[in-house]
């Protein structure tokens, strides 16, 4: 969605003189309203589907459009596209439960005979100390069920994705907004949960973050060819892990067979390759 906003709102995508390095203030550089409405519609749909990652996505889209266009009206058009889904979501929730927040965040709606949930373990309540917050934030990403441990190529995006911002590009605003979205979702679930997504292989709440993660990864590999060997190693490790995950299904809460062994081999091999590259770079620089 944000990539579509980037191509549509950037003046160079509509004005040949800007693509050639010139300056122009022509009308053709303005944002097409239909694109903004469509982007808002998709952001609103995301809001309605998941109130953990959807609202931060809508906020990220608003910030990206505001920074890209420097005008209030495009942001209002984006919100207009999202409004039907946002209103529908909260209207249905209120009609069913007489509350404006998700029903799963209301302890009374989880209080039935034999319920495994109570205010001590339900998602939606903040109950961490600073120490437990930091530990749980780490576990969500790098623990035994951490999101990155089941998506090994994304380790490369998280470690070196910042290099995408070193070189100028037409979508830096949107990429920064995506980083903000990912970090926001991570913080929200760190603050309001403590069960790593419940009975699932990894943190199921972070599945939407696969898209921006691999977008960053694709940009990194396109601009920095030296990282392609790193990607191949981590992708091979992920491929080995994919087979038992596919066989066992996504709702297994116990570790998959040989997960830690495969993960360690892949990460150590990646570290060795990256170290060799650094050594070669140092030797080359000294030779100059």
C-alpha positions as CSV (number, residue, x, y, z in Angstrom):
1,X,0.0,0.0,0.0
2,X,2.7,2.5,1.0
3,X,4.7,1.6,-2.1
4,X,1.7,2.6,-4.2
5,X,1.5,5.9,-2.3
6,X,5.2,6.5,-2.9
7,X,4.9,6.0,-6.7
8,X,1.8,8.1,-7.0
9,X,2.7,11.0,-4.7
10,X,6.3,11.5,-5.8
11,X,6.3,14.3,-8.4
12,X,9.0,12.5,-10.5
13,X,6.6,9.7,-11.2
14,X,4.3,12.0,-13.1
15,X,6.7,14.7,-14.4
16,X,9.4,13.8,-16.9
17,X,11.3,17.1,-16.2
18,X,11.8,15.9,-12.6
19,X,13.0,12.5,-13.7
20,X,15.6,14.3,-15.7
21,X,16.7,16.3,-12.7
22,X,14.8,19.5,-13.4
23,X,12.4,21.5,-11.2
24,X,8.7,21.8,-11.8
25,X,5.6,22.8,-9.8
26,X,3.1,21.6,-12.4
27,X,-0.2,20.1,-11.5
28,X,0.8,16.7,-12.7
29,X,3.0,16.2,-9.7
30,X,0.1,16.1,-7.2
31,X,-1.4,13.0,-5.7
32,X,-4.2,11.2,-7.6
33,X,-7.2,11.2,-5.3
34,X,-8.2,7.7,-6.4
35,X,-4.9,6.3,-5.3
36,X,-5.2,7.9,-1.9
37,X,-8.8,6.6,-1.5
38,X,-7.7,3.1,-2.4
39,X,-4.7,3.3,0.0
40,X,-7.0,4.5,2.7
41,X,-9.5,1.7,2.0
42,X,-6.8,-0.9,2.3
43,X,-5.4,0.7,5.5
44,X,-8.9,0.8,6.9
45,X,-9.4,-2.8,6.1
46,X,-6.2,-3.6,7.9
47,X,-7.5,-1.6,10.9
48,X,-10.7,-3.6,10.9
49,X,-9.0,-7.0,10.6
50,X,-6.5,-6.6,13.3
51,X,-6.6,-3.9,16.0
52,X,-3.1,-4.7,17.1
53,X,-1.3,-4.0,13.8
54,X,-4.1,-2.2,11.9
55,X,-4.2,1.2,13.7
56,X,-0.4,1.6,13.6
57,X,-0.5,0.9,9.9
58,X,-3.2,3.6,9.3
59,X,-1.1,6.0,11.4
60,X,2.1,5.2,9.4
61,X,0.2,5.8,6.1
62,X,-1.1,9.1,7.4
63,X,2.4,10.2,8.4
64,X,3.9,9.1,5.0
65,X,1.3,11.0,3.0
66,X,1.6,14.1,5.2
67,X,5.4,14.1,4.8
68,X,5.2,13.3,1.1
69,X,2.6,15.9,0.1
70,X,3.0,18.5,2.8
71,X,-0.7,19.1,2.6
72,X,-3.7,18.4,4.8
73,X,-6.2,17.5,2.1
74,X,-4.4,14.3,0.9
75,X,-4.3,13.1,4.5
76,X,-8.0,13.8,4.8
77,X,-8.7,11.9,1.6
78,X,-6.7,8.9,2.9
79,X,-8.7,9.0,6.1
80,X,-11.9,9.2,4.1
81,X,-11.1,6.0,2.4
82,X,-10.4,4.3,5.7
83,X,-13.4,5.7,7.5
84,X,-16.1,3.1,6.5
85,X,-14.0,0.2,7.7
86,X,-13.0,1.9,11.0
87,X,-16.6,2.9,11.7
88,X,-18.0,-0.5,10.8
89,X,-15.5,-2.3,13.1
90,X,-16.3,-0.2,16.1
91,X,-20.0,-0.1,15.4
92,X,-20.3,-3.9,15.3
93,X,-18.1,-4.3,18.4
94,X,-20.3,-1.8,20.3
95,X,-23.5,-3.4,19.0
96,X,-22.3,-6.8,20.3
97,X,-20.5,-5.9,23.5
98,X,-21.4,-2.3,24.4
99,X,-17.7,-1.5,24.4
100,X,-15.5,0.3,21.8
101,X,-12.4,-1.9,22.3
102,X,-12.0,-5.5,21.1
103,X,-14.0,-7.9,23.2
104,X,-10.9,-9.9,23.9
105,X,-9.6,-6.9,25.9
106,X,-12.5,-6.9,28.3
107,X,-12.0,-9.4,31.2
108,X,-15.7,-9.9,31.7
109,X,-16.1,-11.4,28.2
110,X,-13.4,-14.0,29.0
111,X,-15.0,-15.1,32.2
112,X,-16.8,-18.3,31.5
113,X,-16.7,-21.7,33.3
114,X,-13.4,-23.4,32.4
115,X,-11.9,-20.3,30.7
116,X,-8.1,-20.4,30.5
117,X,-8.0,-16.6,30.5
118,X,-8.0,-14.1,33.3
119,X,-6.5,-10.6,33.9
120,X,-3.2,-12.3,34.6
121,X,-2.7,-13.8,31.2
122,X,-5.2,-12.2,28.7
123,X,-3.9,-10.0,25.9
124,X,-4.9,-6.4,26.1
125,X,-3.8,-5.4,29.6
126,X,-0.5,-3.7,30.5
127,X,1.2,-5.5,33.4
128,X,4.9,-5.6,32.8
129,X,7.6,-4.2,35.0
130,X,10.5,-2.4,33.1
131,X,12.6,-5.5,33.5
132,X,10.0,-7.9,32.3
133,X,9.1,-5.6,29.4
134,X,12.6,-5.6,28.1
135,X,12.9,-9.4,28.5
136,X,9.6,-10.0,26.8
137,X,10.4,-7.6,24.0
138,X,13.5,-9.7,23.3
139,X,11.6,-13.0,23.5
140,X,9.1,-11.8,20.9
141,X,11.9,-11.4,18.4
142,X,14.8,-13.6,19.3
143,X,13.5,-16.0,21.9
144,X,12.8,-19.7,21.4
145,X,9.5,-18.8,19.7
146,X,10.7,-15.4,18.5
147,X,9.5,-14.1,15.2
148,X,12.9,-13.7,13.6
149,X,14.0,-17.2,14.7
150,X,11.3,-18.6,12.4
151,X,12.0,-16.1,9.6
152,X,15.8,-16.3,9.4
153,X,16.3,-14.2,6.2
154,X,14.7,-11.3,8.1
155,X,17.7,-11.3,10.5
156,X,19.6,-9.8,7.5
157,X,16.9,-7.1,7.0
158,X,16.9,-6.2,10.7
159,X,20.7,-6.1,11.0
160,X,21.6,-4.2,7.8
161,X,18.3,-2.8,6.5
162,X,19.5,0.7,7.7
163,X,21.9,0.7,4.8
164,X,18.9,1.3,2.5
165,X,18.6,4.8,3.9
166,X,22.3,5.6,3.2
167,X,21.6,6.1,-0.5
168,X,19.0,8.5,-1.7
169,X,15.7,7.0,-3.1
170,X,12.2,8.1,-4.0
171,X,10.6,5.9,-1.3
172,X,12.7,6.8,1.8
173,X,9.6,8.4,3.5
174,X,7.5,5.3,3.0
175,X,10.3,3.0,4.1
176,X,10.7,5.0,7.3
177,X,7.0,4.9,7.9
178,X,7.1,1.1,7.5
179,X,9.9,0.9,10.1
180,X,7.7,3.0,12.4
181,X,4.8,0.6,11.8
182,X,6.9,-2.5,12.6
183,X,8.4,-0.9,15.8
184,X,4.9,0.3,16.9
185,X,3.3,-3.2,16.5
186,X,6.2,-4.7,18.4
187,X,5.9,-2.2,21.3
188,X,2.1,-2.6,21.4
189,X,2.2,-6.4,21.8
190,X,5.1,-6.2,24.2
191,X,3.1,-3.9,26.4
192,X,-0.2,-5.6,26.2
193,X,0.6,-9.3,26.1
194,X,2.8,-11.9,27.8
195,X,2.1,-15.2,26.1
196,X,4.0,-14.9,22.8
197,X,0.8,-15.3,20.7
198,X,-0.6,-18.4,22.5
199,X,-0.6,-21.8,21.0
200,X,1.3,-21.2,17.8
201,X,4.7,-22.0,16.3
202,X,5.9,-18.4,16.6
203,X,4.4,-15.0,17.2
204,X,1.3,-15.1,15.0
205,X,0.6,-11.4,15.6
206,X,3.7,-10.4,13.6
207,X,2.7,-12.2,10.4
208,X,1.8,-8.8,8.7
209,X,5.3,-7.6,9.4
210,X,6.7,-10.2,6.9
211,X,5.7,-7.9,4.1
212,X,7.7,-4.8,5.1
213,X,10.6,-7.0,6.3
214,X,11.0,-8.7,2.9
215,X,10.5,-5.3,1.1
216,X,13.6,-4.0,3.1
217,X,15.4,-7.2,2.3
218,X,14.7,-6.9,-1.4
219,X,15.9,-3.3,-1.4
220,X,19.1,-4.3,0.5
221,X,19.9,-7.1,-1.9
222,X,19.3,-5.0,-4.9
223,X,21.5,-2.2,-3.7
224,X,24.2,-4.2,-1.9
225,X,25.1,-7.3,-3.9
226,X,27.7,-8.3,-1.3
227,X,24.8,-9.4,1.0
228,X,23.4,-12.0,-1.4
229,X,25.6,-14.8,0.0
230,X,24.3,-13.9,3.5
231,X,20.8,-14.2,2.2
232,X,21.4,-17.6,0.5
233,X,22.7,-19.0,3.8
234,X,19.8,-17.8,5.9
235,X,17.3,-18.7,3.3
236,X,18.7,-22.3,3.1
237,X,18.3,-22.5,6.9
238,X,14.8,-21.3,6.6
239,X,14.0,-23.8,3.9
240,X,15.2,-26.6,6.1
241,X,12.9,-25.4,8.9
242,X,10.0,-24.9,6.6
243,X,9.4,-28.6,5.9
244,X,8.7,-29.7,9.6
245,X,6.7,-26.5,10.1
246,X,4.5,-27.3,7.1
247,X,4.1,-30.9,8.3
248,X,3.2,-30.0,11.9
249,X,1.1,-27.0,11.1
250,X,1.1,-23.4,12.5
251,X,-0.6,-24.2,15.9
252,X,2.1,-26.3,17.5
253,X,3.2,-24.6,20.7
254,X,6.2,-26.9,21.3
255,X,9.5,-26.5,19.5
256,X,9.8,-28.2,16.1
257,X,12.4,-31.0,15.7
258,X,16.0,-29.8,15.4
259,X,14.9,-26.1,15.3
260,X,17.7,-24.8,17.5
261,X,20.4,-26.9,15.8
262,X,19.4,-25.7,12.3
263,X,19.0,-22.1,13.5
264,X,22.5,-22.1,15.2
265,X,24.2,-23.6,12.1
266,X,22.6,-21.1,9.8
267,X,23.4,-18.1,12.0
268,X,27.0,-19.3,12.6
269,X,27.5,-19.8,8.9
270,X,26.1,-16.4,8.2
271,X,28.4,-14.8,10.8
272,X,31.4,-16.6,9.3
273,X,30.6,-15.4,5.8
274,X,30.1,-11.8,7.0
275,X,33.4,-11.9,8.9
276,X,35.2,-13.1,5.8
277,X,33.7,-10.2,3.9
278,X,34.9,-7.8,6.5
279,X,38.4,-9.3,6.5
280,X,38.6,-9.0,2.7
281,X,37.4,-5.4,2.8
282,X,40.1,-4.5,5.4
283,X,42.8,-6.2,3.4
284,X,41.7,-4.5,0.2
285,X,41.6,-1.1,1.9
286,X,45.2,-1.6,3.3
287,X,46.3,-2.6,-0.1
288,X,45.1,0.7,-1.5
